[in-house]
Amino acid sequence: MKQRTKVLILLSVSSLVSLTLVPAAAGQSCLQMCMDSSQLISGMTYQHKYELCEIRCKGKDLTSWGAIAYSKRDKISGWSFEQVDRASAERVALQYCNQNGGVKCLMETSFYATCGAVAADGDLVALGTAGTEASAQRFAMAECTKLGGKKCEVEASVCSAHGSSNSSGTPPPPPPPKAISWGAIAYSSTDMGAGWSQGKNDRASAEKEAMAVCAQRGKGCVLRAAFNKQCGALAADRNFTGSGVSADQRQALQQALDTCRKAGGTRCVPHISFCSF
């Protein structure tokens, strides 16, 4: 039986607890519930709470993440929809853009349970999101014109609400079963940007994805840990960081905190903690 990912948050230096979710309102997602609960936690930025909640809810929400990648040089795009998390949506969109022949595919937008569109005029690229694909296209076109575009055109659009049928593309195929499960963590201490990966077939793929996700959020990303069928964690205090790997998630997190303190951190807090089984 596949073990679900758990995310732990340190409320104080001496107490490790699991994030407790409030009862779900009608139609409320795991991610929304997690973020609502995280408001009670002090000492963590919104971005850190969001990243932890993304891992906490991986596979539990309706598959409603979408993304669009675009190569300006050759006007080639790639998109994804109905993915389980933002990282997966962005990875699939970039993969499709590259497979379609894009020379320099860049991630332009990712979104949850809504529609997105990209409009462009040469090197000028504009984005739009809305509840319908037509509205997202209109917003993207309006933004492109507002930015100075004279010949703006919609280059890609897709909807990613569960069960939606108005997407301008073919659903990506389901991922193949994993015989092994590599995970990795990358982190940029200068701006607290983080990236991670789970369930990869090999170490190189796990490290590459973690670095790619981190690069979208931070400018000085460094690979901190890689592990197969284990749990990994990262703790930080400004420029002091520590990582841990263990078969037990709590032990991995404690290792990360201990390593961070040994490095000189006096207020080390967890930033990432998850398992890759």
N, C-alpha and C positions, 0 to 999 in steps of 0.2 A: 504494500500500500504506500503510495507516494506521500511523503511527509510534507505538510504545508509549511510555507515560509513563515517564520515568526520574527517580529521586530521588537527589540527591547529598548527602552529608554531609561536612562539613569536620572532619577529625580534628585538624588543626593549622592555624595561620594560613597556612602556606605550601603545604599539600598538599590537593588536592581528589581524593577517591576515590569510587567508586560503592559502595554498600552491597552486600556479598557475602553471599549466602544459603547456609546450610548445606544439605546434601542432605536431601530431604524424607523424613520418616517416613511410614508408611502412613496416609493420611487427613489428613495435616497440611496446612494451608492456607498460601498464600503469606504471609498476614498473620502467622500463627504463626511461620513460619520467619524472617521479617524481624525480628520482636520477639526471637526467640531470638538472632539474630545481633547485634542492637543492644545486648545485654548487655555486649558487649566494648567498647562506645563510652562514654567518660567525658565529662563536661561537658555533658550534655543531660538534661533531665528526662524522666520516663516519658511524659508527655503529648506532648512534642515528638517523641520517638521514635515514638510511636503515630501521630501525625498524618503524619509523613514516611512511615511504612510503609503507611498507608492510600493515599497517593498512589502510592507505589512499586508497590503490588499492585493498583491499579485495573484491573479487567477480567481479572485473572489467577486470582482465586479462583472457586470455584463461587459462583453467585449466591445467597447465603444470608443477606443482610442484610434485616431486617424492622423495622418501626416502627409505632407507634400514636399518633395525634393525637386529641384529645378536646376538645369544647366543653361545659363544665359548664352553661352557661346553658340550652342546649336539648337536652342529652344526645345530641349528634350526634358520631359518631366517623369517623375515616378511618384506613385501615391500608395497609401495603404488605408484600410479601414477595418473596423471590428477587431482590433487587436487588444490584448489583455492589459497592456501598459504603454506608457509613452515611449520608453526605450525601444520596445518591439515595433511600435508603429513607425518610428523614425528609421530604424534599421531596415525594415522592409521597403519603405519608400526610397531610401538611398540605394538599396540593392536593385530595385526595379529601374530606377533612373540610370544606373550604371549599365544594367543589362540591355536597356533600350538604346545605348550608344552615347549617353551623356559624357562629355569629355571632362567637365568639372561640375559634378552634381553637388549642390549644397542644400542642406536642410533649411527650408523656408518657414514652415509652420507646422505645429502639431496641436491637436485639439481633442476635446473629450465630449462625446455625445452631442455633436453639432456638425455643421458643414463648414468646409474651408475651401478657399479658392486663391489662385495666384494669377495676377495679371501683370503683363510686362510690356515695356517698350525699349528694346535694346538692353542696355545695362541697368535700366530702371525697373525694379521689381516691387510690386505692392501686394499686400495680403488682405484677405477679407474673411470673416467668419460670421455665420448667421444660422438661424434655425432651418433654413431651406437652401438648397444648392443655388437656386436662382438669386436669392438675396445675397448669398456669399459672393457670387460672381459680380453682382452690382456694386457691392461694397469694395471689392478688389479693384474694379474698374474706376470707381470714383476716387479711390485713394491714389491710383496710378496717375490719373488726370491731375489730381491735386498736387502731386509731387512734380508735375511739369511734363508728363508724358503727352505726346501729340498723336501717337499711333498705338495706343494701348490695346492689347488683346488678351483675353482670358487664355492662359496656357494650360491650366489644370484646375479641376474642381472635384470634390468628393465629399460625401456625407458619411458620418460614422456614428449613427445612432443605432442601437441594437434593432435588427430587423428591418432597417431601411433598405429601400430598393431603388433609390434614385441616385446611386453612385455612378460616376463616369469611369468605370473600370471593372475589372474582374477581381473577385475576392481572392486574396492570396491563399495559397494552399496551406493546409494544416501542417505544423511542424512534425517531422518524423520522430519516432520514439528514440529516446536517448539511452545508449548502452552505458555511457559514463556521463558525468555531470560536473564539468569544470565551471568554476566561478572566479571572478577577479574583482579587485577594488583599486581604483585610481583616485588621486586626490590632489588638489591644488591648494596648498596652505596659504598662499598669499591672498586669495579671494574666496576661500572655502568652497570652491567648486568640486563636486564629486561625481564619479561615474562608477558603474558596476555592471556585472554581467552574471548570468546564471544559466545552468543547463547546457553548457557548450560541449561539443564533441572532443575538443582538444584544448590544451592550455593556450596555444597561440591565439586561437579564436576568442577565447575568454579575455585575454589581455588586450587584444586589439579593440574589442567592443567597449571594454571598460575605459580605455584611453579615449576612444572616439566620443563617448557620451560625456566624459569629463571635459574634453576639449570644447564642448559646446557651452560649458558653464564656467570654466576657469582657464587662466592663461599660463599656469605653471604646473600642469598635471604631471604627476609621477606615479608609476605603478607601485602600489603598496603591498598587495598580497594576491596570491593565486592559489587555488585549492580545488581538489577533486573530491566530490561527495563528502564535503565537510562544511563547517560554518566559518564565516569570516567576519571580522569587525574592525572598525577604525574609530579611534578617539583622537581628539585634538584640543589644543589650547593655543590659539594664535598660530605661531610658527612651529610649535611642538606637536608632533604627531606620534601615534603608536598604533600598531596593528596586531591582530591576533588570529590564529587559526586553530580550530579544535573540532572534534566530533560533537561537542556540546556547545550550544550557542552562548550560554552564560559564561562558560569558561573562555570562549573566544573573545567575548566582550571584556571580561576581566583582564585577560592578557593585554588587550589593546589599551585599556586604562593604565595598567601597570607600566607598560612600555612608554606611554606618553609621559607619565610622571617621572620615570627614570631619565627621559630625554630633557627634563627641565620644566615640564608643565606643572603649574600649581592649581589650575582650574580645568582639568581635562574633563571633557564630556563626550559621550558617544555621538558619532555622526552617522555611522552605517553599521548595521548588524543584521546578517541574514545567512541562510543556509542554502546550499546548492546540492540537492539530492536527486 
